[in-house]
Amino acid sequence: FALANPPAAYRGGAITFFTSLVCIGVLTAIVADLAGILGCVAGIPDPVTAITLVALGTSLPDTFASKIAAENEPTADASITNVTGSNS
């Protein structure tokens, strides 16, 4: 999807912004469909699948980013900022 977006300097970034929104929508649809299929195959109801699998998939990268930031910085400020920003 990175190749779908033109440079941000082109037309003041408006085209980049809107193509990014389209890419986010497409990826969201793909994740939702895959989670629904996985839940159907495993016999898990859709609400449970949404709460567990999709939430885990969106929060786990933030967890690892916070862990790495806390390990690499003496005051762990970036880690606290990441947690605060991702959960607000």
C-alpha positions as CSV (number, residue, x, y, z in Angstrom):
1,F,0.0,0.0,0.0
2,A,3.0,2.3,0.3
3,L,3.3,2.4,-3.4
4,A,-0.3,3.5,-3.8
5,N,0.3,6.9,-2.2
6,P,1.9,9.8,-4.2
7,P,4.5,12.0,-2.5
8,A,3.2,14.2,0.2
9,A,4.5,17.3,-1.6
10,Y,2.3,16.7,-4.6
11,R,-0.7,19.0,-4.6
12,G,-0.2,20.0,-1.0
13,G,-0.6,16.4,0.3
14,A,-4.4,16.3,-0.4
15,I,-4.1,13.3,-2.8
16,T,-1.8,11.5,-0.4
17,F,-4.3,12.0,2.5
18,F,-7.3,10.7,0.6
19,T,-5.4,7.7,-0.9
20,S,-4.2,6.9,2.6
21,L,-7.8,6.9,3.8
22,V,-8.8,4.5,1.0
23,C,-5.9,2.2,1.9
24,I,-6.9,2.3,5.6
25,G,-10.4,1.4,4.6
26,V,-9.3,-1.5,2.4
27,L,-7.0,-2.9,5.1
28,T,-9.7,-2.6,7.7
29,A,-12.1,-4.5,5.5
30,I,-9.5,-7.2,4.9
31,V,-8.8,-7.6,8.7
32,A,-12.5,-7.7,9.5
33,D,-13.2,-10.4,6.9
34,L,-10.2,-12.5,7.9
35,A,-11.2,-12.2,11.6
36,G,-14.8,-13.2,10.7
37,I,-13.6,-16.2,8.6
38,L,-11.2,-17.3,11.4
39,G,-14.0,-17.0,14.0
40,C,-16.4,-18.9,11.8
41,V,-13.9,-21.8,11.2
42,A,-13.1,-21.9,14.9
43,G,-16.8,-21.6,15.9
44,I,-16.3,-18.4,17.8
45,P,-19.2,-15.8,17.7
46,D,-18.5,-12.6,15.9
47,P,-18.6,-10.3,19.0
48,V,-16.1,-12.5,20.7
49,T,-13.9,-12.5,17.7
50,A,-14.0,-8.7,17.4
51,I,-13.3,-8.2,21.0
52,T,-10.4,-10.6,21.3
53,L,-8.7,-11.2,17.9
54,V,-9.1,-7.8,16.4
55,A,-8.3,-5.9,19.6
56,L,-5.3,-8.0,20.2
57,G,-4.1,-7.4,16.6
58,T,-4.3,-3.7,17.0
59,S,-2.9,-3.4,20.6
60,L,0.0,-5.9,20.4
61,P,2.2,-3.7,18.1
62,D,1.8,-0.8,20.6
63,T,2.8,-3.1,23.4
64,F,6.0,-4.1,21.7
65,A,6.7,-0.5,20.7
66,S,6.3,0.6,24.3
67,K,8.6,-2.3,25.5
68,I,11.3,-1.4,23.0
69,A,11.1,2.3,23.9
70,A,11.3,1.6,27.6
71,E,14.3,-0.6,27.2
72,N,16.2,1.9,25.0
73,E,15.6,5.1,26.9
74,P,16.8,5.8,30.4
75,T,13.7,7.7,31.5
76,A,11.1,5.7,29.4
77,D,9.4,8.9,28.4
78,A,8.7,7.6,24.9
79,S,7.1,4.5,26.3
80,I,4.7,6.5,28.5
81,T,3.9,8.8,25.6
82,N,3.1,5.7,23.4
83,V,0.8,4.2,25.9
84,T,-1.0,7.5,26.6
85,G,-1.3,8.3,22.9
86,S,-2.5,4.8,21.8
87,N,-5.2,4.6,24.4
88,S,-6.7,8.1,24.3
